[in-house]
Amino acid sequence: MSSVALLDDRELTKPSSHRSMEGAVTTLLNAIGEDPDREGLLRTPERVAKSLAFLTSGADKTMADVLNGAVFTEDYDQMVLVKDIEFYSLCEHHMLPFFGKAHIAYLPAGRVVGLSKLPRLLEVYARRLQVQERLTQQVAWAIQEALRPRGVAVMLEAAHFCMMMRGVEKQNSKTVTSALLGEFRDSPALRGEFLSAVRGQAAH
């Protein structure tokens, strides 16, 4: 079988969205003065399409897909915190990455969630075109909807390539956003406990 036939078969099995993205990348390469037919770029449109499909895959998922029944009845009423969760997302303004760490806490009200589900929930909202402020709020409200806890606290610390590689070109800058719901919003003591735990300090 010829290599042309193999290529045609592979093209037929690709989702139409991938073929559209590949065409768009080829157009972009031409627009910036590159030659899409040179050796180093021959498969670049295909690679970019696969990469973008993965990095925006959260748009097709829901909170229910992630939790998948991993919510349990438990008589525990102290803060649950998962911190230093790595995340990666794409800025919707320039389609450049922003990345960093997330700290997610909640105060149970009779129900807890499997700990691995919190990072997975974050990924659902991070793997789409985003702004950090919206991402922070979406994670907090998703936990609130799923568990109905007494409070939720989410903090994101991120570096943005749109600030590091272009524009102001400040490589060491970080953006910190937070979303506080319920008792975390209403109680200065609980906010202090959350911040102390995130910073690795003993609360006083």
Secondary structure, 3 states (H helix, E strand, C coil): CCHHHHHHHHHHHCCHHHHHHHHHHHHHHHHCCCCCCCHHHCCHHHHHHHHHHHHCHHHHCCHHHHHCCCEEECCCCCCEEEEEEEEEEEECCCCCEEEEEEEEEEECCCEEECCCHHHHHHHHHHCCEECHHHHHHHHHHHHHHHHCCCEEEEEEEEEEHHHHCCCCCCCCCCEEEEEEEEHHHHCHHHHHHHHHHHCCCCCC
